[in-house]
Amino acid sequence: MASPVVIDYYSDILCVWAWIAQRRNEELNDKLLGKIEWRYHYLDVFGDASNKIPNQWQEKEGFTGFSNHIQKAAAPYPDAPINTELWKSVRPKSSANPHLVLKGVELTLGAHVSIELALLFRQAFFIDGKDISHLAVLFGLIEKAGYKADEVKRSIDDGRAIAVLMADYQQAKLLSLKGSPTYIIDNGRQVLYGNVGYRVLLANIEEQLKTPTNEASWC
């Protein structure tokens, strides 16, 4: 059996386009069962959300305007419901804390669990309207999912989790990634970002699956 195609997936947990992409990613997994290896990474889009949004949207009703924007963006996608209070009464100050906790989960509970909890965190924010910038909320979600948060907390206390998160942020800058989500397919052979359609993603991945990685370049 051929090796799976590796997808380095960069996103910001608070990004509406990454939330919309969730269903497409699930469809890819269903269609290409066992043929994709996901590596989750995080980049800084909403690291300073409490200042970024009112500054960038100051002439468009600030937080209210941004809330209306994400509601409109997600409206065509019934699989990506949006809580009406997001960025109105629910205003996370930063995406850094959920990113930090997910890296702690990856280090202590494994990459698979981290991917699982990334979805739970997104659901808690986008559907349930929880402020996932609070560590207490995040640890509560981990415990509710049936996992122990103690080891995760230790990886944050001793600096391991922040070191791995900083590596993600720095690599995203080094690669000059332009948005969330970004799909880096097979070590950079294809880079796709933003609101990429399912068929485009599928076509690119299937092309990598049928094309040998050691095929000679035409250049």
VENNORSUL-V195411 format. One record per backbone hydrogen bond with DSSP energy under -1.0 kcal/mol. CO is the residue of the C=O (numbers start at 1). NH is the residue of the N-H. If there is no record, write none. Layout:
CO;NH, CO;NH
This chain:
5;37, 6;186, 7;39, 8;184, 9;41, 10;182, 11;43, 12;15, 15;19, 16;20, 17;21, 21;25, 22;26, 23;27, 24;28, 25;29, 26;30, 27;31, 28;32, 32;35, 35;5, 37;7, 39;9, 41;11, 43;45, 46;49, 46;95, 48;51, 48;52, 49;53, 51;55, 52;56, 53;57, 57;60, 57;62, 61;64, 62;66, 63;67, 64;68, 65;69, 66;70, 67;71, 68;72, 69;73, 70;74, 71;75, 74;77, 77;80, 83;86, 85;88, 85;90, 90;87, 93;50, 95;99, 96;100, 97;101, 98;102, 99;103, 100;104, 101;105, 102;106, 103;107, 104;108, 105;109, 105;110, 110;114, 111;115, 112;116, 113;117, 114;118, 115;119, 116;120, 117;121, 118;122, 119;123, 120;124, 121;125, 122;126, 123;127, 123;128, 124;130, 126;83, 130;132, 131;134, 134;138, 135;139, 136;140, 137;141, 138;142, 139;143, 140;144, 141;145, 142;147, 143;146, 149;153, 150;154, 151;155, 152;156, 153;157, 154;158, 155;161, 159;163, 160;164, 161;165, 162;166, 163;167, 164;168, 165;169, 166;170, 167;171, 168;172, 169;173, 170;174, 171;175, 172;177, 173;176, 181;194, 182;10, 183;192, 184;8, 185;189, 185;190, 190;185, 192;183, 194;196, 197;201, 198;202, 199;203, 200;204, 201;205, 202;206, 203;207, 204;208, 205;209, 206;210, 207;211, 212;215
